[in-house]
Amino acid sequence: MDLKSLVDKLKAQGADLTTLKIETKVVGTTGRARALRTTIDLIDGDIVNEVHADFLTGDLEQLRAFHGEQVSKAEGIVAARIEMLKAILGKLGELLADEPETDES
């Protein structure tokens, strides 16, 4: 893969590299999904939670704790993602520094 292709792929995946999504979903026999979703913007630190009403009371209420545990585990994932981004950007910087300049005039 050439450097331009790598840069293009990184640009295309930009949002995926800066957003962490955690989803706990229950799908019944009707195929209708009910979900708890947490989205964390790794750049701004914004956290958005979406909670289907069925998770507030009744049988699905206990899954809120499970989802909360998954969100807590996300802290390690966030740290790993940041290290991965640093490594990618460092390698990209090295590649750009080693790339011979071309005269496109």
Backbone bond lengths (Angstrom), bond angles and torsions (degrees), N, CA, C in turn:
res aa  C-N    CA-C-N  psi(-1)  N-CA   C-N-CA  omega(-1)  CA-C   N-CA-C  phi
1 M - - - 1.457 - - 1.526 107.71 -
2 D 1.308 116.33 132.22 1.454 119.51 179.02 1.531 110.07 -83.77
3 L 1.321 114.92 167.76 1.462 121.30 -175.68 1.524 112.14 -60.62
4 K 1.330 117.52 -41.19 1.470 120.46 -179.87 1.525 110.86 -61.26
5 S 1.329 117.09 -41.96 1.471 120.71 178.61 1.522 110.77 -62.41
6 L 1.334 116.29 -40.90 1.463 120.58 178.86 1.523 110.54 -62.72
7 V 1.315 116.60 -46.84 1.471 120.72 179.55 1.525 110.47 -61.77
8 D 1.330 117.62 -42.61 1.467 121.30 178.63 1.526 111.26 -61.37
9 K 1.334 116.93 -42.01 1.470 120.09 178.86 1.522 110.98 -65.12
10 L 1.330 116.99 -41.55 1.464 119.88 178.54 1.525 110.95 -63.05
11 K 1.328 117.09 -40.28 1.467 120.11 177.63 1.525 110.66 -63.24
12 A 1.320 116.58 -43.06 1.467 121.07 -178.87 1.520 111.30 -64.91
13 Q 1.324 117.46 -32.47 1.460 121.84 -177.72 1.526 112.49 -94.66
14 G 1.316 117.80 6.08 1.459 121.82 -175.04 1.511 114.61 -48.52
15 A 1.320 118.14 -49.76 1.467 121.04 -178.41 1.524 110.89 -64.55
16 D 1.328 117.08 -38.10 1.462 119.95 179.71 1.517 111.73 -66.68
17 L 1.328 117.52 -29.83 1.455 120.83 -179.41 1.520 112.26 -78.41
18 T 1.319 117.81 -17.44 1.459 120.15 -176.16 1.523 113.38 -113.92
19 T 1.326 117.38 6.45 1.458 121.15 -178.97 1.518 110.05 -130.53
20 L 1.319 115.92 131.18 1.459 121.40 175.66 1.523 107.73 -111.26
21 K 1.333 116.09 127.05 1.465 120.71 -179.54 1.523 109.12 -119.03
22 I 1.333 115.88 131.02 1.458 122.63 176.17 1.515 106.51 -120.44
23 E 1.333 116.87 127.39 1.462 120.27 -177.46 1.520 109.73 -135.23
24 T 1.331 115.75 130.46 1.456 122.90 172.20 1.518 105.79 -114.85
25 K 1.338 115.72 118.60 1.460 119.90 -171.95 1.525 109.95 -125.96
26 V 1.319 115.64 138.91 1.463 122.56 174.16 1.523 106.88 -118.47
27 V 1.333 115.13 124.48 1.462 120.30 179.05 1.517 107.38 -116.80
28 G 1.319 116.62 120.16 1.464 121.56 -179.90 1.515 111.73 -87.11
29 T 1.312 115.29 -173.91 1.463 120.80 -179.16 1.522 112.38 -66.29
30 T 1.326 116.50 -20.50 1.466 119.75 178.55 1.526 111.29 -79.42
31 G 1.335 116.17 -11.44 1.459 120.08 -177.65 1.513 113.14 84.56
32 R 1.321 116.39 -2.61 1.468 121.04 179.30 1.526 109.11 -78.77
33 A 1.305 117.09 120.10 1.462 121.47 -178.37 1.525 110.82 -89.64
34 R 1.307 114.36 139.92 1.466 121.73 171.40 1.519 105.64 -120.61
35 A 1.324 117.05 135.14 1.456 118.48 -170.87 1.518 113.48 -141.14
36 L 1.324 113.06 154.14 1.456 123.76 165.75 1.523 104.58 -109.92
37 R 1.314 117.52 129.24 1.463 120.46 -179.63 1.518 109.59 -130.93
38 T 1.317 115.08 136.47 1.453 121.32 172.56 1.519 107.07 -127.01
39 T 1.315 116.35 128.71 1.458 122.09 177.62 1.521 107.72 -120.72
40 I 1.345 115.53 127.05 1.462 121.05 -178.87 1.523 108.42 -117.70
41 D 1.324 115.69 121.71 1.461 121.10 174.86 1.528 106.74 -84.09
42 L 1.325 116.79 114.00 1.456 121.50 -174.93 1.520 113.02 -71.73
43 I 1.314 117.50 -17.91 1.460 120.78 179.45 1.526 110.33 -86.83
44 D 1.326 116.73 -54.22 1.466 121.63 -176.76 1.523 113.33 -84.79
45 G 1.342 116.77 -21.15 1.455 120.53 -176.97 1.515 113.61 82.14
46 D 1.327 117.22 5.93 1.464 120.76 179.37 1.528 110.06 -67.82
47 I 1.327 115.67 138.00 1.462 122.12 177.34 1.521 107.77 -122.92
48 V 1.333 115.94 125.93 1.460 121.58 178.98 1.523 107.86 -119.83
49 N 1.335 116.63 127.26 1.458 122.33 177.29 1.521 109.29 -113.62
50 E 1.326 115.22 134.51 1.465 121.58 173.84 1.522 106.63 -119.51
51 V 1.326 116.43 126.94 1.462 121.12 -177.44 1.523 108.99 -127.40
52 H 1.329 116.43 118.09 1.468 120.74 174.58 1.530 107.47 -66.65
53 A 1.312 117.50 141.71 1.469 122.68 -176.78 1.525 112.91 -55.47
54 D 1.331 118.44 -30.10 1.466 121.00 -178.96 1.526 112.71 -65.21
55 F 1.339 117.97 -17.28 1.462 121.11 179.26 1.525 112.33 -86.64
56 L 1.314 117.08 -4.25 1.462 120.23 -177.80 1.518 112.68 -83.29
57 T 1.319 117.64 -30.72 1.461 122.23 178.66 1.524 108.51 -144.10
58 G 1.302 116.46 168.41 1.465 120.57 174.34 1.515 113.84 81.15
59 D 1.331 114.51 -159.32 1.462 121.46 -173.26 1.526 114.03 -62.11
60 L 1.306 117.76 -31.37 1.463 120.15 -176.57 1.522 113.32 -83.35
61 E 1.329 116.70 -9.10 1.463 120.77 -178.18 1.529 111.44 -56.68
62 Q 1.341 117.17 -37.35 1.468 120.45 -177.80 1.535 112.51 -65.89
63 L 1.313 117.64 -22.07 1.466 120.24 178.33 1.524 112.60 -72.28
64 R 1.324 117.31 -16.81 1.467 119.61 176.37 1.516 110.35 -61.66
65 A 1.339 117.11 -39.95 1.468 120.41 178.57 1.533 110.43 -64.42
66 F 1.333 116.59 -42.59 1.464 120.57 177.55 1.526 110.40 -59.69
67 H 1.318 115.91 -45.54 1.466 119.92 179.47 1.533 109.90 -62.27
68 G 1.317 116.56 -40.49 1.463 120.49 177.63 1.524 111.96 -59.45
69 E 1.337 116.63 -39.06 1.468 120.76 176.70 1.528 110.55 -63.85
70 Q 1.323 116.32 -40.21 1.461 120.15 179.22 1.533 110.70 -64.43
71 V 1.310 116.39 -38.71 1.463 120.31 178.05 1.529 109.61 -65.64
72 S 1.339 116.83 -40.07 1.467 120.34 177.65 1.528 111.29 -61.82
73 K 1.324 116.75 -40.59 1.469 120.64 177.92 1.524 111.17 -63.98
74 A 1.314 115.51 -23.96 1.468 119.90 -178.55 1.526 111.75 -61.82
75 E 1.330 117.39 -23.37 1.465 120.26 178.61 1.529 110.50 -56.53
76 G 1.323 116.57 -44.35 1.464 120.32 177.34 1.514 112.07 -66.63
77 I 1.319 115.77 -36.85 1.463 120.04 178.86 1.524 109.92 -65.90
78 V 1.326 116.32 -40.99 1.460 120.57 178.94 1.528 109.80 -60.92
79 A 1.329 116.76 -46.55 1.466 120.38 179.65 1.529 110.81 -60.41
80 A 1.327 116.71 -42.17 1.466 120.51 179.23 1.526 110.81 -65.39
81 R 1.326 116.68 -39.88 1.469 120.45 178.72 1.527 110.97 -62.94
82 I 1.316 116.08 -41.56 1.465 119.64 179.80 1.523 110.12 -62.93
83 E 1.327 116.94 -44.08 1.465 120.38 177.60 1.526 110.90 -62.64
84 M 1.338 116.56 -39.58 1.458 120.56 178.40 1.531 110.45 -63.23
85 L 1.332 116.20 -44.58 1.464 119.97 178.79 1.522 111.04 -61.59
86 K 1.334 116.84 -41.80 1.460 120.18 178.08 1.522 110.65 -60.73
87 A 1.329 116.46 -43.90 1.463 120.72 -179.83 1.528 110.96 -64.08
88 I 1.332 116.64 -43.68 1.468 120.45 179.60 1.528 110.33 -63.02
89 L 1.328 116.18 -47.27 1.462 119.32 -179.11 1.523 111.40 -65.14
90 G 1.336 117.12 -37.42 1.462 120.58 176.76 1.515 111.32 -63.17
91 K 1.331 116.21 -45.96 1.468 120.69 179.12 1.525 110.47 -64.80
92 L 1.318 116.84 -40.84 1.460 120.86 178.16 1.526 110.15 -61.46
93 G 1.329 116.29 -41.89 1.467 120.24 176.80 1.521 111.76 -60.86
94 E 1.343 116.57 -41.99 1.467 120.55 177.56 1.526 110.70 -62.63
95 L 1.336 116.02 -44.62 1.464 119.97 -179.57 1.522 111.38 -63.06
96 L 1.333 115.92 -41.34 1.462 119.30 179.46 1.525 110.91 -66.34
97 A 1.328 117.01 -37.18 1.462 120.67 178.91 1.526 111.03 -67.15
98 D 1.335 116.95 -33.42 1.465 121.79 -179.23 1.521 112.99 -84.95
99 E 1.333 116.87 -15.15 1.468 121.59 -176.55 1.531 109.15 -68.92
100 P 1.331 117.07 125.58 1.468 118.46 177.75 1.530 110.32 -67.40
101 E 1.317 115.06 140.77 1.465 119.09 178.45 1.516 108.92 -72.92
102 T 1.332 115.06 139.31 1.459 119.74 178.21 1.514 109.07 -116.22
103 D 1.295 115.18 144.37 1.465 120.87 177.87 1.515 107.56 -95.86
104 E 1.343 116.47 106.96 1.463 121.13 -176.17 1.522 112.08 -100.12
105 S 1.339 117.61 24.73 1.465 119.06 -179.49 1.496 112.10 -86.91
